[in-house]
Amino acid sequence: MTLDRLEGIVLIGAGRMGGALLEGWIAHQLNPSAITVLDPAPAEAVRAKAEPQGVRFVPDGTGLDRASIIILAVKPQIMGGVMANLGAIADGDTLALSIAAGQTIGDIESGLGHGGAVVRAMPNTPAAIGHGMTVLVGNGATSDAQRAAAEGLMQSVGVVEWVEDEALMDAVTAVSGSGPAYVFHLAECLAEAGVAAGLDQRLAARLAQETIAGAGALVAAASEAPSTLRENVTSPGGTTEAALKVLMAEDGLAQLMRRAVMAATRRGRELAG
């Protein structure tokens, strides 16, 4: 769906992720006058960019008309209180799109108190630079048009996929939601290994960061699978093969990453109750 057709958008919460969404929407031709930001203390940088474009900022929902779409971009611990005060702007015809981690569709339905459409989204932090990965799941009340609207809104900050089983969202969170932190840690570890091999700290950090950024861009641009890309740079008997024998050992990176993702998945289930 093209964003310029959407009207009656209320973004609740203008922090880091809410601000990234707002910037992406404007860049993708969503009419700024169709957007109201409901936040008692929005980030000043977000307001300074969006308000001159025509986005309306309000501290609460007083006097607002019913919204066609509300985007819940607040911290999970305050979601209950926020939803309890949305009766005037959200009813059974409103699509609720939530990016609050750990909040299930059932939680959102209960908080809003009606049987309307709910789409739960799990974006990740690269959305802030337009390279996010978002997975969506909707409830049975979500129409095809509402699914298309949710998809269009999240595509403004990156790539979108859908799952039909909400139970998979814990694994999604473990892989892509938490995944950037794993990559950041890889950059740390690679730089530390470079220092141990004799490089100075500044150069080791630069090499690690640029190598990971470049390899990530190559994975995104290539038609080959990551395994093929790996094989393409691994000469028999060479330096890369020597390193990969360590990383691909029986107790190597694959097993470590599997344990890490399973730990995050279990924790997600615990937080969801």
C-alpha positions in Angstrom: 0.0 0.0 0.0 1.2 3.5 -0.8 1.4 5.6 2.4 0.0 8.7 0.8 -3.5 7.1 1.0 -3.5 6.7 4.8 -5.3 9.1 7.1 -6.0 9.4 10.8 -2.6 8.1 12.0 -1.9 8.5 15.8 1.6 7.7 16.9 1.7 7.1 20.6 5.3 7.6 21.8 8.0 9.6 20.0 11.2 8.1 21.4 13.9 6.4 19.4 11.8 3.9 17.5 8.8 6.1 17.2 11.0 8.9 15.8 12.5 6.5 13.3 9.1 5.5 12.1 8.0 9.1 11.8 11.0 10.0 9.7 10.5 7.0 7.5 6.8 7.8 6.9 7.5 11.3 5.9 10.3 10.2 3.6 7.9 7.7 2.0 5.2 10.3 1.2 2.8 9.8 4.1 1.1 13.1 4.4 2.5 14.8 7.5 -0.9 16.4 8.3 -2.4 12.9 8.5 -0.1 12.2 11.5 -0.7 13.1 15.2 2.0 12.3 17.7 0.6 11.7 21.2 3.4 12.1 23.7 3.7 14.3 26.8 7.5 14.7 26.4 8.5 13.8 22.8 12.2 13.8 21.9 13.2 17.3 20.9 15.1 16.1 17.9 12.0 14.3 16.6 9.8 17.2 17.2 12.2 19.7 15.5 12.3 17.5 12.4 8.6 16.6 12.1 6.6 19.6 13.4 7.7 22.0 10.6 6.6 19.4 8.1 3.1 19.6 9.4 3.0 16.7 12.0 0.8 17.6 15.0 2.1 17.0 18.5 -0.2 16.7 21.5 0.4 15.8 25.1 -2.7 13.6 25.5 -5.7 12.4 23.6 -8.0 15.2 24.7 -10.0 16.6 21.8 -8.7 14.1 19.2 -11.1 12.4 16.7 -11.2 8.7 16.3 -8.0 7.3 14.7 -8.0 5.0 11.8 -4.6 3.6 13.0 -2.8 3.9 16.3 0.8 2.9 16.6 1.8 1.9 20.1 5.5 2.9 20.4 5.8 3.2 24.2 7.8 1.1 26.7 6.1 -2.1 27.7 5.8 -1.2 31.4 3.5 1.8 30.6 1.4 0.1 27.9 -1.4 -0.7 30.3 -1.9 2.9 31.4 -1.6 4.2 27.9 -4.2 1.9 26.5 -6.6 2.5 29.3 -6.9 6.1 28.1 -7.4 5.5 24.4 -11.2 4.9 24.5 -12.0 8.3 22.8 -9.7 7.7 19.8 -9.6 3.9 19.3 -12.6 1.7 18.8 -13.5 -1.6 17.0 -12.7 0.0 13.6 -9.3 1.2 14.6 -6.1 -0.8 13.7 -3.8 -1.0 16.7 -0.2 -1.5 15.5 2.1 -2.3 18.5 5.9 -2.3 18.5 6.1 -2.8 22.3 8.3 -5.8 23.0 6.8 -8.6 25.0 3.2 -7.4 24.7 1.1 -10.1 23.2 -1.9 -9.6 20.9 -4.1 -10.7 23.9 -2.5 -8.1 26.1 -3.3 -5.4 23.6 -6.9 -6.6 23.0 -7.5 -6.7 26.8 -6.0 -3.2 27.2 -8.0 -1.6 24.5 -11.2 -3.4 25.6 -12.7 -4.0 22.2 -12.5 -6.7 19.5 -10.8 -4.6 16.8 -7.8 -5.3 14.6 -4.4 -5.7 16.3 -1.1 -6.2 14.6 2.0 -6.9 16.7 5.3 -5.9 15.2 8.9 -6.7 16.1 11.3 -4.3 14.5 15.0 -3.9 15.3 17.3 -1.0 15.9 18.7 -0.6 12.3 15.2 0.8 11.6 16.7 4.0 12.8 18.8 4.2 9.6 16.1 2.7 7.3 17.6 -0.8 7.4 15.3 -2.5 9.9 13.9 -6.0 9.9 10.3 -6.2 11.1 8.1 -9.2 11.6 4.4 -8.8 11.9 1.5 -11.0 13.2 -2.1 -10.0 13.2 -5.3 -11.1 15.0 -8.3 -12.5 13.3 -10.1 -9.2 13.2 -7.4 -7.6 10.9 -8.7 -7.1 7.4 -6.5 -7.4 4.3 -6.5 -3.6 4.0 -5.4 -3.2 7.6 -2.6 -5.8 7.0 -1.5 -3.8 4.0 -1.5 -0.6 6.0 0.6 -2.1 8.8 3.0 -3.6 6.2 3.4 -0.3 4.4 4.0 1.7 7.6 6.8 -0.7 8.7 8.3 -1.0 5.2 9.2 2.7 5.5 12.1 1.7 7.9 13.2 -1.6 6.3 12.2 -5.1 5.3 8.9 -6.7 6.5 7.9 -10.4 6.9 4.7 -11.9 8.3 4.2 -15.0 10.5 0.7 -16.4 11.2 1.6 -18.0 14.5 2.2 -15.5 17.3 4.1 -18.1 19.3 7.0 -17.7 16.8 7.5 -14.0 17.8 9.7 -15.1 20.7 12.1 -16.8 18.3 11.8 -13.8 15.9 12.8 -11.5 18.8 15.7 -13.8 19.7 17.0 -13.7 16.1 16.3 -10.3 14.7 15.1 -8.2 17.6 18.1 -9.0 19.8 20.3 -9.9 16.8 22.0 -6.5 16.3 23.5 -6.8 19.8 25.1 -10.1 18.8 26.6 -8.4 15.8 27.9 -5.5 17.9 29.5 -8.0 20.3 31.1 -9.7 17.3 32.6 -6.4 16.4 34.0 -6.0 19.9 35.4 -9.6 20.0 36.9 -9.3 16.5 38.7 -6.1 17.5 39.9 -7.6 20.7 41.3 -10.5 18.8 43.1 -8.1 16.4 44.7 -6.4 19.4 45.8 -9.7 20.7 47.4 -10.5 17.4 49.4 -7.2 17.6 47.3 -4.5 16.1 46.8 -1.2 17.9 43.3 -0.7 19.3 42.2 2.0 17.0 43.1 0.1 13.8 41.7 -3.2 15.1 38.4 -1.5 15.9 38.2 0.2 12.5 39.0 -3.1 10.7 36.4 -5.0 12.6 33.7 -2.4 12.2 34.2 -1.8 8.5 34.6 -5.6 7.8 31.3 -6.4 9.5 29.5 -3.4 7.8 30.9 -4.4 4.4 30.1 -8.1 4.8 26.6 -7.3 5.9 26.0 -5.1 2.9 27.4 -7.9 0.7 25.0 -10.5 2.2 22.1 -8.1 1.6 23.1 -7.4 -2.0 24.2 -10.9 -3.1 22.0 -13.5 -4.7 24.0 -16.3 -3.2 23.4 -17.8 0.2 25.7 -16.8 3.1 27.3 -20.3 3.0 28.2 -19.8 -0.7 29.7 -16.4 0.1 31.8 -18.0 2.9 33.0 -20.7 0.5 33.9 -18.1 -2.1 36.4 -16.4 0.2 37.9 -19.7 1.7 40.9 -20.9 -0.2 42.0 -24.5 0.6 44.9 -24.4 3.0 44.7 -20.6 3.4 44.3 -18.3 6.4 40.5 -18.1 6.2 40.2 -21.9 6.3 42.5 -22.0 9.3 40.2 -19.6 11.2 37.0 -21.3 10.1 38.2 -24.7 11.4 38.1 -23.1 14.8 34.7 -21.3 14.3 33.1 -24.3 12.7 34.3 -26.9 15.2 31.7 -29.1 16.9 31.6 -26.7 19.9 32.2 -23.6 17.8 30.1 -20.6 16.7 27.1 -22.5 15.4 26.5 -24.2 18.7 27.2 -21.0 20.7 24.7 -19.0 18.6 22.1 -21.8 18.9 22.4 -21.6 22.7 22.2 -17.8 22.7 19.1 -17.7 20.5 17.4 -20.4 22.6 18.2 -18.5 25.8 16.7 -15.3 24.3 13.6 -17.3 23.1 13.1 -18.8 26.6 13.4 -15.4 28.2 10.9 -13.9 25.8 8.4 -16.5 26.8 9.0 -15.8 30.4 8.4 -12.1 30.0 5.2 -12.7 28.1 3.9 -14.8 30.9 
